[in-house]
Amino acid sequence: LMSLSGAAGAITLPHMRYFHRSALLLCLLAVTACGSGGTATTEVWFLTGSGSLASEEREIAGGSSADELAAAVAALAAGPQDEGLVAVLPPDTPLSSELSDGTARVEMGAGFASRVSAAGSAAAIQVVAPIVWTATALDGVEGVLLTEGGAPLELTGSGLVFDDPLTRDDFPGVAG
């Protein structure tokens, strides 16, 4: 009787005479590593001091496309690491995301539209564009549907229509 324990939990194996312990340990390590999803690298977009967009390369949790989307959105919400870039989301903006058929749906949380609309149309575009550019930097994401309370986002005076997914083409000339 042999017991192994580690990150995968404890496993008890009777009759170890048919298995070489080292080979079994390698198999267990491989299963544990594959199950963790590893990491991926993506671009997270923020504002520069001049108001254009610039990206930071970030290492995020890998895994499914939906997991990578959630990690990229969380990195955007956390703000830039480069001191020359500006955070785009209001502090404490609750975000959630899901991915279906190439469309990322990002739920902005209650009160988001009123806070951003109050800042004016240029500010609304400067907040929305980095979300779209960050999400569409990921493989498998073609467009972004922004919602608040489950309904398409409404930003008064922004000139943006949120009924359909937004793409980078909706923000010409924003990247520097």
N, C-alpha and C positions, 0 to 999 in steps of 0.2 A: 504494500500500500504506500502510495506516494502522494504528498500534498504540495501544491504550488500556490503561491499567493502573490499578488502584485496589483497593478492598476486595473486589471480585468476582474479582480475578485479572487476567491479561493477555489481551487479545483482539486478534487481528490481522484486519483487514478489507481485502480487496482491492477494487478498483473502487468507491471511495467517491463517485463522481460521482452516484449515485442517492440518497444519504443526506445530509442536512444534519447536520454534526457536532454541533451543539448539541442537536438533537432526539434523536440517538442517545445522547448523554451523559445526557440526562434520562431516557430509557428505561432505561439501565443503572442509574442512581441509584434509580429506582422499583423495579426488580427487587431491588436490594440491600436497600432499606428494607423491602420486603414480606417478604423472606426472613428478616429478623432477628426478626420476631414482635413487636417493640415492647415496650411495658410495659402493665401492668394495675394497678389499685388494688384492694386487698382489705383485709379486717379480719383481724388476727392477735390472738388472745385470750390474755390472761395473768391472773394473780391480782393483786388489790389487797392492800394490807396487812391488810384486814379479812377476806380469804378469798373474796370474791366475784370474779366475772369482769368484766374490762373490756377493751375492744379498742383497738388502735392501728391506724390506717390506714397501710398500707404499699404502696409501689410495688414490684411484683414483675415479673419477666420475663414477658411475655405470650407468647401462642402458643396451642398446643392446651390443652384443659382439663387434660390430664395434666401438661403443662409447668407450668401455673399451680399445680396441686396440689403438685408437687415444690418449686416456689419458695416457696409458702406454708408448707409443712412445714419447709423450711430456715430461713425467717424465724422460725418458732416456736422451732426449736432454737437459733437464734442469741441468743434472749432479747429482752427489751423494750428500747426506746430511752428510754422515759419512766422516770425514776428512781423514780416512785411505783408502778411495777408490778414484779411478781416473776416471775422465770423459773420455768417449771413442770417442765421436763425435767431429769433429772439430767445433770450435765456429761458431755460426750463420748458422749451417747446416739446410736448410729448409727441413722439413719432412712432408709427408702426408701419409695416410694409408687408406686401404679399406680391407674388409674381404669378401671372397666368397668361399663357399664350403670347409671350413677348411683351406684355404690358405690366409695368410696375405700378402698383396702386400704393400710394403713400398717404396715410391718414395723418393729418396735421394736428389734430387735437382741438378741443373747444377753445374758442376765442382767438385762434390764429388769424383768421380773416380780418377781424375788426382791428387787431393790433397792427397788421401790415397795411391795411387800407388807410388807416389814419396817417401813415408815414408818407403817402402819396404814390403816384403811379410809377415813378422811376424806382423808388425803393421796392415796390412790389416786384418789379421785373428783376431787380438785383437780388431779391430773396428767392424767387422761383427758379431763375435760370441755373444757379448752382445745384439745386436739387435735381433738375432734369439732366444736367451735364454729368453729375456724379452717378446717377442711376444708369444712364445710357452708356457710361464707360464700361459697364459690365457686359460680358458675353450673354446673349440671350435677351437683353432688354432693348426693345425698339422704341418704346414710348413710355410716358409717365402720366398717370391719371392722379391728380392731387385731389384729395377729399377732406372734408371736415364734417364730422358727425355722420359719415357714410355717404354724404351727398357731394357732388362736384363742388370744388372750392369756388367761392365768389369773392373776387377782389375788386371792389368798386373803383372804377377809373383806371384800371390797369391796362385795359385794351386787350387783355388775354381772355380767351374762351376756354373754359375748363371742362366742357362737356365731353370732349374727345381727348385722348392721350396727347401730351405735348412731346415734341422732339427737339433736337438741337436746331433744326431748321426754323423753329418758332422764335429763335433768339439770334438773328443774324448780327454779326459784328461784335458780339459781347466778349469773345475771348481775345486776349491781347497777345 
